[in-house]
Amino acid sequence: MAFNNMTVRAKLTIAFGGLALLIFLVSGFAVKALGDVDAQFGNYVSGINARTKLAAEVRTAVDSRAIAARNLVIVTKPEDIAMENAAVIKAHEEVTSKLAELKELAQAPGVSAETRRQSSEMERIEQAYAPVTLGVVELALKGNREEASARIANECRPLLAALVKAANDYAQFSKTRSAKMIEEAEASYLAQRT
């Protein structure tokens, strides 16, 4: 049956059916695009953003522990010693737990080899730095302030500088990677919009 020989009702039914199919297809593409955007956002939030936040928390806890350990060598009042010792213990526990979380996130599927390497580097330096810092704390608690001070200058400072550098390198890498992910998302949006 030719289109010209059809009734107006049949022609309208075919036209509206075609429009309905077209709307269904466009809606399907839109839902898929929304799903893709949601997945990208989820990957960003639970991926690079979460790792960057944890690395910053590790850096803050490392700084807090270093400051408290130094203060422990300086203070002389028993209540100040107790307060700084508690601060060292709390910060050390925080460093340990945050590094463990960061290591777990870095092992997730889809994480780059460079991210894993930098995460491992921070952990490696922390494993060398933590015993030295805790040794300084122990010396300070025993009253060996001069030896503790010398150990801070000779052993802690270089390791702390290396740990800070590793954390800063990780932060810079994450910032660069984050900017690249944003560019990719914008390019994907433009392609899908078109």
LONU-97488 format. One line per 5 residues: for each residue x, y, z of N, C-alpha, C. Coordinates in steps of 0.05 Angstrom, whole numbers, plus 5000, padded with zeros to 4 digits. Layout:
REM residues N
X/Y/Z/X/Y/Z/X/Y/Z ~ ...
END
This chain:
REM residues 194
5017/4977/5000/5000/5000/5000/5018/5025/5000 ~ 5014/5042/4981/5030/5066/4979/5021/5087/4999 ~ 5040/5104/5006/5035/5124/5027/5013/5143/5018 ~ 5012/5149/4992/4992/5168/4981/4964/5156/4982 ~ 4962/5130/4982/4936/5117/4982/4925/5113/5010
4940/5120/5030/4932/5116/5058/4913/5137/5066 ~ 4897/5130/5087/4879/5150/5098/4895/5170/5114 ~ 4883/5193/5120/4895/5213/5136/4901/5202/5164 ~ 4882/5186/5174/4886/5174/5200/4911/5156/5201 ~ 4915/5140/5180/4938/5122/5179/4964/5137/5177
4963/5159/5160/4987/5176/5157/4994/5189/5184 ~ 4974/5199/5198/4979/5212/5224/4989/5191/5244 ~ 4978/5167/5244/4987/5146/5262/5017/5140/5257 ~ 5024/5137/5232/5052/5131/5225/5070/5154/5233 ~ 5062/5179/5227/5078/5202/5234/5082/5204/5264
5060/5202/5280/5062/5203/5309/5078/5180/5320 ~ 5075/5156/5308/5090/5133/5316/5120/5137/5312 ~ 5127/5149/5289/5155/5156/5283/5166/5176/5303 ~ 5150/5196/5309/5159/5216/5329/5162/5204/5356 ~ 5144/5186/5364/5146/5173/5390/5171/5156/5391
5177/5142/5369/5202/5126/5368/5227/5144/5369 ~ 5226/5166/5355/5248/5185/5356/5252/5196/5384 ~ 5231/5203/5398/5232/5213/5425/5243/5192/5444 ~ 5234/5167/5439/5244/5145/5456/5274/5141/5452 ~ 5284/5143/5427/5313/5140/5422/5329/5163/5434
5319/5187/5431/5333/5210/5442/5334/5208/5473 ~ 5311/5199/5484/5310/5196/5514/5330/5175/5523 ~ 5332/5153/5507/5351/5132/5514/5380/5142/5514 ~ 5386/5158/5493/5413/5169/5492/5418/5188/5515 ~ 5398/5204/5522/5400/5223/5545/5404/5208/5571
5389/5186/5575/5393/5171/5600/5420/5158/5601 ~ 5430/5148/5578/5457/5136/5578/5478/5158/5584 ~ 5474/5182/5572/5493/5204/5576/5493/5212/5606 ~ 5470/5213/5618/5468/5220/5646/5482/5199/5663 ~ 5478/5174/5656/5492/5152/5670/5522/5154/5668
5531/5161/5644/5560/5164/5640/5571/5187/5656 ~ 5557/5209/5657/5565/5233/5672/5565/5226/5702 ~ 5545/5212/5711/5543/5203/5739/5567/5185/5746 ~ 5574/5167/5728/5596/5149/5733/5623/5165/5734 ~ 5626/5184/5716/5650/5201/5716/5652/5216/5742
5630/5228/5751/5630/5243/5776/5636/5225/5800 ~ 5623/5202/5800/5628/5182/5821/5658/5174/5822 ~ 5669/5169/5799/5697/5161/5797/5715/5184/5808 ~ 5708/5208/5801/5724/5231/5810/5722/5234/5840 ~ 5698/5233/5851/5694/5237/5880/5706/5215/5896
5700/5190/5888/5710/5167/5904/5738/5159/5895 ~ 5749/5171/5874/5775/5164/5865/5796/5185/5871 ~ 5802/5201/5851/5824/5220/5854/5818/5241/5876 ~ 5794/5249/5879/5788/5269/5899/5792/5257/5927 ~ 5782/5233/5931/5785/5220/5957/5815/5215/5964
5830/5206/5943/5859/5202/5948/5874/5228/5954 ~ 5867/5249/5940/5879/5275/5944/5873/5285/5972 ~ 5848/5282/5981/5840/5290/6007/5855/5274/6029 ~ 5857/5248/6025/5872/5231/6044/5902/5239/6045 ~ 5914/5244/6022/5942/5252/6022/5946/5279/6037
5927/5297/6034/5929/5322/6049/5925/5317/6079 ~ 5908/5299/6086/5904/5292/6115/5929/5279/6126 ~ 5942/5262/6110/5968/5249/6118/5988/5271/6123 ~ 5990/5290/6104/6010/5312/6107/6004/5328/6132 ~ 5979/5334/6138/5972/5349/6162/5979/5334/6187
5973/5308/6187/5979/5291/6211/6010/5289/6215 ~ 6024/5286/6193/6054/5285/6195/6065/5311/6207 ~ 6054/5333/6197/6063/5359/6208/6056/5361/6238 ~ 6032/5353/6245/6024/5354/6273/6042/5337/6291 ~ 6048/5313/6281/6066/5295/6296/6094/5307/6299
6104/5319/6278/6131/5331/6279/6131/5354/6298 ~ 6111/5371/6297/6110/5394/6315/6107/5385/6344 ~ 6090/5366/6349/6087/5356/6376/6112/5343/6387 ~ 6127/5328/6370/6152/5315/6378/6173/5337/6384 ~ 6174/5357/6368/6193/5379/6373/6186/5393/6399
6160/5399/6403/6151/5412/6427/6157/5395/6452 ~ 6155/5369/6449/6161/5351/6471/6190/5354/6480 ~ 6208/5360/6462/6236/5364/6468/6240/5391/6482 ~ 6223/5410/6476/6226/5437/6487/6213/5441/6514 ~ 6189/5430/6518/6174/5436/6542/6186/5422/6567
6180/5434/6590/6192/5423/6615/6171/5416/6636 ~ 6148/5429/6635/6127/5424/6654/6114/5397/6649 ~ 6109/5381/6671/6097/5355/6667/6070/5355/6652 ~ 6053/5375/6656/6028/5376/6642/6032/5381/6612 ~ 6052/5398/6606/6058/5403/6578/6070/5378/6564
6087/5364/6579/6099/5340/6568/6076/5319/6562 ~ 6058/5316/6581/6036/5297/6577/6019/5306/6553 ~ 6013/5332/6551/5997/5342/6529/6010/5337/6501 ~ 6036/5343/6500/6051/5339/6474/6054/5309/6468 ~ 6058/5293/6488/6060/5264/6484/6034/5253/6473
6012/5262/6484/5985/5253/6474/5981/5263/6445 ~ 5991/5287/6439/5988/5297/6412/6005/5281/6392 ~ 6029/5272/6400/6046/5255/6383/6032/5229/6378 ~ 6021/5217/6399/6008/5190/6396/5984/5192/6378 ~ 5968/5213/6382/5944/5217/6366/5951/5221/6336
5970/5239/6332/5979/5245/6304/5991/5220/6291 ~ 6007/5205/6306/6019/5180/6295/5998/5160/6286 ~ 5977/5157/6303/5956/5139/6296/5941/5148/6271 ~ 5937/5174/6270/5924/5186/6246/5940/5182/6221 ~ 5966/5186/6223/5984/5182/6199/5981/5153/6190
5983/5135/6209/5982/5106/6203/5956/5098/6190 ~ 5933/5107/6201/5907/5100/6190/5902/5113/6163 ~ 5910/5138/6160/5905/5152/6135/5922/5141/6112 ~ 5947/5133/6119/5964/5121/6099/5953/5094/6090 ~ 5942/5079/6109/5930/5053/6103/5906/5057/6084
5890/5077/6090/5867/5083/6073/5876/5091/6045 ~ 5897/5108/6044/5907/5117/6018/5918/5094/6002 ~ 5932/5076/6015/5943/5052/6002/5920/5035/5991 ~ 5899/5032/6006/5876/5016/5997/5863/5029/5972 ~ 5859/5055/5973/5847/5069/5950/5866/5068/5926
5892/5069/5930/5911/5068/5908/5911/5041/5894 ~ 5902/5020/5908/5902/4993/5896/5876/4987/5881 ~ 5858/5006/5881/5832/5002/5867/5837/4999/5837 ~ 5819/4984/5823/5822/4982/5794/5819/5009/5780 ~ 5835/5012/5759/5834/5037/5744/5852/5059/5754
5866/5054/5776/5884/5074/5787/5911/5072/5772 ~ 5922/5095/5765/5947/5095/5748/5970/5084/5764 ~ 5990/5074/5749/6014/5063/5761/6030/5085/5775 ~ 6028/5109/5765/6042/5132/5777/6030/5139/5805 ~ 6004/5137/5806/5990/5142/5832/5999/5121/5852
5999/5096/5843/6008/5074/5861/6037/5078/5870 ~ 6054/5086/5851/6082/5091/5858/6085/5113/5878 ~ 6071/5135/5874/6074/5158/5892/6063/5151/5920 ~ 6041/5136/5921/6030/5128/5946/6049/5109/5961 ~ 6061/5091/5946/6081/5073/5958/6106/5088/5968
6113/5109/5953/6136/5125/5961/6131/5139/5988 ~ 6107/5150/5991/6100/5163/6017/6101/5142/6039 ~ 6090/5119/6034/6090/5098/6054/6118/5089/6061 ~ 6135/5086/6041/6163/5078/6046/6178/5098/6063 ~ 6175/5123/6057/6189/5144/6073/6177/5145/6101
6151/5142/6104/6139/5142/6131/6149/5119/6147 ~ 6153/5096/6135/6164/5072/6150/6192/5077/6160 ~ 6207/5094/6146/6234/5102/6156/6232/5124/6177 ~ 6213/5143/6173/6211/5167/6189/6198/5161/6216 ~ 6178/5145/6217/6163/5140/6242/6180/5130/6265
6197/5110/6261/6213/5100/6283/6232/5121/6294 ~ 6242/5138/6276/6261/5159/6284/6246/5179/6302 ~ 6222/5187/6293/6207/5207/6308/6199/5195/6335 ~ 6190/5170/6335/6182/5158/6360/6206/5154/6379 ~ 6229/5150/6367/6254/5149/6383/6260/5175/6396
6256/5197/6381/6260/5224/6392/6241/5228/6415 ~ 6216/5220/6412/6196/5223/6433/6205/5207/6458 ~ 6214/5183/6454/6223/5167/6476/6247/5180/6491 ~ 6265/5191/6476/6288/5205/6488/6279/5229/6504 ~ 6260/5244/6493/6250/5268/6506/6235/5260/6532
6220/5239/6531/6205/5230/6555/6224/5221/6577 ~ 6248/5211/6569/6268/5202/6588/6285/5226/6598 ~ 6281/5249/6586/6296/5273/6595/6322/5278/6579 ~ 6327/5262/6559/6352/5265/6543/6346/5286/6521 ~ 6343/5310/6529/6335/5331/6510/6356/5338/6489
6381/5338/6498/6403/5344/6479/6405/5323/6457 ~ 6404/5298/6465/6406/5276/6446/6381/5276/6427 ~ 6358/5282/6439/6333/5283/6423/6335/5306/6403 ~ 6345/5329/6412/6348/5352/6395/6367/5346/6372 ~ 6390/5333/6378/6409/5326/6358/6397/5306/6338
6381/5288/6348/6369/5268/6330/6348/5282/6312 ~ 6334/5301/6322/6315/5316/6305/6330/5329/6282 ~ 6352/5343/6289/6367/5357/6268/6380/5339/6248 ~ 6391/5316/6257/6407/5299/6240/6391/5278/6225 ~ 6370/5267/6238/6356/5245/6226/6327/5252/6218
6313/5266/6236/6285/5272/6230/6281/5292/6207 ~ 6296/5314/6208/6292/5335/6188/6295/5325/6159 ~ 6316/5310/6153/6318/5300/6125/6295/5282/6117 ~ 6287/5264/6135/6265/5246/6129/6239/5261/6127 ~ 6235/5280/6145/6210/5297/6143/6210/5312/6117
6232/5323/6109/6233/5338/6084/6227/5320/6060 ~ 6237/5295/6061/6231/5276/6040/6201/5269/6040 ~ 6190/5265/6063/6161/5258/6065/6144/5282/6056 ~ 6151/5306/6063/6136/5330/6054/6139/5332/6024 ~ 6162/5328/6013/6166/5329/5984/6149/5308/5970
6148/5284/5981/6132/5263/5968/6102/5270/5969 ~ 6093/5281/5992/6065/5289/5994/6059/5312/5975 ~ 6078/5331/5972/6074/5354/5954/6074/5344/5925 ~ 6091/5325/5918/6092/5314/5891/6066/5300/5885 ~ 6055/5286/5904/6030/5272/5901/6007/5292/5896
6008/5313/5912/5987/5334/5909/5989/5347/5882 ~ 6013/5353/5872/6016/5365/5846/6007/5346/5824 ~ 6015/5321/5826/6006/5301/5806/5976/5299/5806 ~ 5964/5298/5829/5934/5296/5831/5921/5321/5819 ~ 5932/5344/5824/5921/5369/5813/5922/5368/5782
5944/5359/5771/5948/5357/5742/5928/5337/5731 ~ 5927/5314/5744/5909/5292/5734/5880/5301/5736 ~ 5873/5315/5757/5846/5325/5761/5838/5345/5739 ~ 5856/5363/5732/5851/5382/5710/5847/5367/5684 ~ 5863/5346/5680/5860/5330/5655/5833/5316/5654
5824/5306/5677/5798/5293/5678/5775/5312/5672 ~ 5778/5337/5682/5758/5357/5677/5757/5364/5647 ~ 5781/5366/5634/5782/5371/5606/5769/5349/5590 ~ 5774/5324/5598/5763/5301/5585/5732/5301/5588 ~ 5723/5308/5611/5694/5309/5616/5681/5330/5599
5694/5353/5597/5683/5375/5580/5683/5366/5550 ~ 5704/5353/5541/5705/5344/5514/5683/5323/5509 ~ 5679/5305/5528/5658/5285/5526/5631/5298/5525 ~ 5627/5318/5541/5601/5332/5541/5596/5345/5514 ~ 5616/5359/5503/5613/5372/5477/5606/5351/5455
5620/5328/5456/5615/5308/5436/5587/5296/5439 ~ 5578/5292/5463/5552/5280/5467/5530/5301/5461 ~ 5535/5326/5467/5515/5347/5460/5511/5349/5430 ~ 5534/5347/5416/5532/5349/5387/5518/5324/5375
END
